Each structure stands twice: as structure tokens, then as C-alpha cells.
Amino acid sequence: MPVVVQHAVSGEVLMLGYMTPEALDKTIESGNVTFFSRTKQRLWTKGRNIRPLPEGSPHCAGL
């Protein structure tokens, strides 16, 4: 599924990525955003300089 990462305060769109159910589960469990690389067919975690996902922030519209 496509996911949009936004700045927590400004709402600015930072990136568009893709998640599988496994990537979403790992994101929720770890607090670090994990995506699915469609070209490499594997999970990857966004760079180390990114802040952890704010608590309660996943918004799954339509799920």
C-alpha cells in the first residue's frame, strides 16, 4: 500500500513510500518507519537520522 510521510507539525509531505502488512507491523512494533522496496523486494528502515514515529500517529484511512 502507498504511504505518505508528513512532518508532524507542518504537515509537509516528506516522501511517498510503500508498505506491506509486514512493514506496517514492524513500524508499529519498533516505532521506526519501515517500508517495502518494490525494486529490491525487501523491507528497509528509513535512515538513522529520522526521528521515531510519534505515538498514536499511524492513520490508516480506508483500512
ZILINMO-V365684 format. One line per field, one symbol per residue. ss: DSSP state (H for helix, E for strand, L for the rest). phi: phi as a letter, one per 40 degrees, with the letter a starting at -180 (. if undefined). burial: + if it has 24 or more other C-alpha atoms within 12 Angstrom, else -. A space follows every 10 residues. Layout:
ss = ???
phi = ???
burial = ???
//
This chain:
ss = LEEEEELLLL LLEEEEEELL HHHHHHHHHH LLLEEEELLL LEEEELLLLL LLLLLLLLLL LLL
phi = .cbbbbcccc gdccabbbbc dcccdccccc gbcbbbcccc facabddccc ccccdgccbb cgb
burial = --+-+----- ------+++- --++--+--- -+++++---- --++++---- --+------- ---
//
